Amino acid sequence: MLRGSEWLLIANFAYLSVLALALPVRAPVAVVTLVLNSAIVASYALLAYADSFRRGLLLGAIRDWYPFPLLLLTYREMGWFAQPQFQHHLETAWVAWDRRLLDGGLRALIEALGPVVPAGLEISYALVFALGPLSMAVLFLYRRRDRADRFLFLFLLAVLLSYWQFPFWPSEPPRTVFPGLDMPNYTSPFRRFNWWYLGSQGIHTSVFPSAHVSGAFGAAFGMLRALPERPWAGRFLLVLAVLIATATVYGRYHYFVDAAAGLAVSLAALGISDIRSRAAASTAGREKTIR
């Protein structure tokens, strides 16, 4: 039986396949997308079938950790759908709001202690792709693997709701559209690492909403819901999510509107996840009453 998070990923790869057919992409891209996504859906069906008749730690752990590389694959596929951009109307409007925020005191506040806080923000930003695996490791540490699907559903939904919108908001980050403008006054090895990583691995589809922000808050909300008896984990991730959201704007990785939209997306994912949990609890209660 497939878990809720697995159905969510299957829906994701079906959606990506539809995009590959609907968007004006090169024929090889569409073919590769369809074949690859079909293989992923088949692998999930096979994995669930194998785990259903032979419950074991190995197959269960694979199901718990498999979604994380699939998120990275989703990110790469979104990059395959990037369309040429010749004008930057959205970015021009968004950067005006950023300048009011940064020049109005945010940059000065962050840099009040010199390079310390800017370096901390860059470190936080660099950790964003580790938040999902880190959260799963905490669930394993506290022997709460039975709650993995609850965490994964909320976390994955927060990230995917951002990814799914990329084709409809074609945009690029301020560091590339406005090079050299509105930049931090401090540079650290961590900042150079982030710039190198994004320069080599980033996609050029969209920056709105910020999946960094929605995923960071999604991980925090997911841990608060999946491991309420250990509130330190969710609270730690919540603080980290705030730092990541701040870093996206200060470091010119995103516009403020991207970060705000990312937070809104994660809140929507939280609401949907809570509705799902209440519906499941209600169904279980009715079945128990009938028995």
Residue pairs with C-beta under 8 A, 6 or more apart in sequence:
1 48
1 52
2 10
2 44
2 45
2 48
3 63
3 149
3 152
3 153
4 149
4 153
4 276
5 67
5 149
5 152
5 153
5 156
6 44
6 48
6 63
6 67
8 153
8 156
8 157
8 160
9 40
9 44
9 67
9 70
9 156
10 41
10 44
12 74
12 156
12 160
12 163
12 164
13 37
13 40
13 41
13 74
14 37
14 41
15 164
16 33
16 37
16 74
16 77
16 78
17 33
17 34
17 37
17 38
19 81
19 167
20 29
20 30
20 33
20 34
20 77
20 80
20 81
21 30
21 34
23 81
23 83
23 167
24 83
25 80
25 81
29 80
29 81
33 77
33 80
36 73
40 70
40 73
44 66
47 59
47 62
47 63
47 66
48 63
50 59
51 59
51 60
51 63
60 145
61 145
64 136
64 140
64 145
64 148
64 152
65 133
65 136
67 132
67 152
67 156
68 132
68 133
68 136
71 132
71 156
71 159
71 160
72 129
74 160
74 163
75 163
75 203
75 211
76 203
78 163
78 166
78 167
78 203
78 205
78 206
79 203
79 204
79 205
81 166
81 167
81 205
82 170
82 203
82 204
82 205
83 167
83 170
83 205
85 170
85 171
85 172
85 204
88 171
88 172
88 177
90 169
90 170
90 171
90 208
91 171
91 172
91 174
91 177
91 178
91 255
94 171
94 174
94 255
94 256
94 257
94 258
95 174
95 177
95 178
95 182
95 255
97 255
97 256
97 257
98 174
98 182
98 249
98 255
98 256
99 182
101 249
101 256
102 182
102 249
102 250
106 249
106 250
107 184
107 185
107 250
110 117
110 118
110 121
110 184
110 246
110 250
111 117
111 118
111 184
111 185
111 186
114 186
115 186
115 188
118 184
118 186
118 188
118 191
118 250
119 186
119 188
119 190
119 191
120 243
121 243
121 246
121 247
121 250
121 251
122 188
122 190
122 191
122 193
122 194
122 247
122 251
123 190
124 240
124 243
124 244
124 247
125 194
125 212
125 243
125 244
125 247
125 248
125 251
125 253
126 190
126 193
126 194
126 197
127 240
127 244
128 212
128 215
128 216
128 244
131 215
131 216
131 219
131 237
131 240
132 155
132 215
132 219
134 219
135 151
135 155
135 219
135 222
135 223
135 233
135 237
136 148
136 151
136 152
138 223
138 227
138 230
138 233
139 145
139 147
139 148
139 151
139 226
139 227
142 227
142 230
144 226
144 227
147 226
147 227
148 226
150 222
150 225
150 226
150 273
150 277
151 222
151 223
151 225
151 226
151 227
152 222
153 273
153 276
154 218
154 221
154 222
154 225
154 226
154 269
154 270
154 273
155 215
155 218
155 219
155 222
156 218
157 218
157 269
157 272
157 273
158 214
158 215
158 217
158 218
158 219
158 221
158 222
158 265
158 266
158 269
158 270
159 211
159 214
159 215
159 218
161 209
161 214
161 265
161 268
161 269
162 209
162 210
162 211
162 214
162 215
162 261
162 262
162 265
163 211
165 206
165 208
165 209
166 205
166 206
166 208
167 205
167 206
168 206
169 206
169 208
169 209
170 205
170 206
171 206
171 207
171 208
172 204
172 207
173 198
173 202
173 207
173 252
173 253
173 254
173 255
174 181
174 182
174 252
174 253
174 254
174 255
175 183
175 195
175 251
175 252
175 253
178 252
182 252
183 252
184 191
184 250
184 251
184 252
191 251
194 251
194 253
198 253
207 253
207 254
207 255
207 258
208 255
208 257
208 258
208 261
209 258
209 261
209 262
209 264
209 265
210 245
210 248
210 254
210 258
210 259
210 261
210 262
211 262
212 244
212 248
212 253
212 254
212 262
213 241
213 244
213 245
213 248
213 254
213 258
213 259
213 262
213 263
213 266
214 262
214 263
214 265
214 266
214 269
215 262
215 266
216 237
216 240
216 241
216 244
216 245
216 266
217 238
217 241
217 245
217 262
217 263
217 266
217 267
218 266
218 269
218 270
219 237
219 241
220 234
220 235
220 237
220 238
220 240
220 241
221 234
221 266
221 269
221 270
221 273
222 273
223 233
223 234
223 237
224 231
224 234
224 235
224 238
225 234
225 270
225 273
225 274
225 277
227 233
227 234
228 234
245 259
245 262
245 263
247 253
248 254
248 258
248 259
249 255
249 256
249 259
254 262
